[in-house]
Amino acid sequence: QVQLVESGGGSVQAGGSLRLSCAAAGFTYSSYCMAWFRQAPGKEREGVAVIANDGSTAYADSVKGRFTISRDNAKNTLYLEMNSLAPGDTAMYYCAARIASYPLLALLRNRYSRWGQGTQVTVSS
């Protein structure tokens, strides 16, 4: 059974940092592209960052230079290091997975078949 469980969310002040984790189980993690999405109240779910099975990465323009996605295939865990957080980063953050296929770095919601339940990130000014 595929499971994606996010953790690490919380409340921080603007300029602060958080590290999100996503523990994966039930599939061959190393063969999957993994991504982080986020959804703010009243807004569409948007892609934040993706890491392919080969380790290549891509980011949404809004988080480039501030967020870093990484994966540990030995631990079946995905990470998102978030620095210089701003109120606009407030959202529910979701981990997503899809079996690797081209384009590897797709950040379109409909390309991902597996989703976690989300972890809330709140940034206050």
C-alpha positions as CSV (number, residue, x, y, z in Angstrom):
1,Q,0.0,0.0,0.0
2,V,1.4,3.3,-1.1
3,Q,1.9,5.8,1.7
4,L,3.3,9.3,1.8
5,V,3.4,11.0,5.2
6,E,4.5,14.6,5.5
7,S,5.8,16.2,8.7
8,G,7.7,19.2,9.8
9,G,5.2,21.9,9.2
10,G,4.5,24.6,11.7
11,S,4.2,28.4,12.4
12,V,7.2,30.7,11.9
13,Q,7.8,34.4,11.5
14,A,8.8,35.9,8.2
15,G,12.4,35.3,7.5
16,G,12.4,32.0,9.3
17,S,13.1,28.5,8.1
18,L,11.4,25.1,8.2
19,R,12.3,21.6,6.9
20,L,9.6,19.4,5.7
21,S,9.9,15.6,5.4
22,C,7.9,13.1,3.5
23,A,8.2,9.4,4.4
24,A,7.4,7.1,1.6
25,A,6.4,3.4,1.7
26,G,4.8,0.8,-0.5
27,F,6.6,1.5,-3.8
28,T,10.0,1.5,-5.3
29,Y,10.9,4.9,-4.1
30,S,14.1,5.2,-6.1
31,S,12.2,4.8,-9.4
32,Y,9.8,7.6,-8.7
33,C,10.0,11.4,-9.3
34,M,9.0,13.2,-6.1
35,A,7.6,16.6,-5.7
36,W,6.2,19.2,-3.3
37,F,3.0,21.1,-4.0
38,R,1.2,23.6,-1.9
39,Q,-2.3,25.0,-1.7
40,A,-3.3,28.2,0.0
41,P,-6.9,28.8,1.0
42,G,-9.0,29.8,-2.0
43,K,-6.2,29.0,-4.5
44,E,-5.2,26.2,-6.8
45,R,-2.7,23.6,-5.8
46,E,0.7,24.6,-7.3
47,G,3.9,22.9,-7.8
48,V,6.8,24.0,-5.6
49,A,9.7,21.7,-6.4
50,V,10.5,18.4,-8.0
51,I,13.3,16.0,-7.8
52,A,13.6,13.2,-10.4
53,N,14.9,9.7,-9.8
54,D,18.2,10.8,-11.3
55,G,18.6,13.6,-8.7
56,S,17.9,16.5,-11.0
57,T,15.7,19.2,-9.6
58,A,13.4,22.1,-10.7
59,Y,11.7,24.8,-8.8
60,A,8.8,27.2,-9.1
61,D,10.1,30.7,-9.8
62,S,8.5,31.9,-6.5
63,V,10.8,29.7,-4.4
64,K,14.0,29.6,-6.4
65,G,17.0,30.5,-4.2
66,R,15.0,30.0,-1.0
67,F,13.8,26.4,-1.1
68,T,15.8,23.2,-1.6
69,I,14.4,19.8,-2.4
70,S,16.4,16.7,-1.7
71,R,15.8,13.0,-1.3
72,D,17.4,10.1,0.6
73,N,16.7,6.9,-1.3
74,A,18.2,4.8,1.5
75,K,15.6,6.2,3.9
76,N,12.7,6.5,1.3
77,T,12.4,10.1,2.4
78,L,11.9,13.4,0.6
79,Y,12.8,16.8,2.1
80,L,12.1,20.4,1.5
81,E,14.3,22.9,3.1
82,M,12.6,26.3,3.2
83,N,14.5,29.5,4.1
84,S,13.6,33.2,4.0
85,L,10.0,32.3,4.5
86,A,7.4,34.9,3.7
87,P,3.7,35.2,4.5
88,G,3.0,34.3,0.8
89,D,4.4,30.9,1.5
90,T,1.6,30.1,3.9
91,A,-0.2,27.0,2.6
92,M,-0.8,23.3,3.1
93,Y,2.2,21.5,1.7
94,Y,1.8,18.1,0.0
95,C,4.2,15.5,-1.0
96,A,3.5,13.8,-4.4
97,A,5.0,10.9,-6.3
98,R,4.9,9.5,-9.9
99,I,6.8,6.8,-11.6
100,A,9.6,8.4,-13.5
101,S,8.7,9.3,-17.1
102,Y,9.6,12.1,-19.4
103,P,9.6,14.9,-18.8
104,L,11.2,14.0,-15.5
105,L,10.8,17.4,-14.0
106,A,7.1,18.0,-14.6
107,L,5.4,20.0,-11.9
108,L,1.9,19.6,-13.2
109,R,-0.6,18.4,-10.6
110,N,-2.3,15.9,-13.0
111,R,1.0,14.1,-13.6
112,Y,1.2,12.8,-10.0
113,S,-0.8,9.8,-8.9
114,R,0.2,9.5,-5.3
115,W,-0.4,12.2,-2.6
116,G,0.2,12.6,1.0
117,Q,-2.3,14.2,3.4
118,G,-0.3,17.5,3.8
119,T,1.4,19.5,6.5
120,Q,0.5,23.1,7.3
121,V,3.0,25.9,7.0
122,T,2.0,29.3,8.4
123,V,4.3,32.3,8.1
124,S,3.4,35.4,10.0
125,S,4.7,38.9,9.3
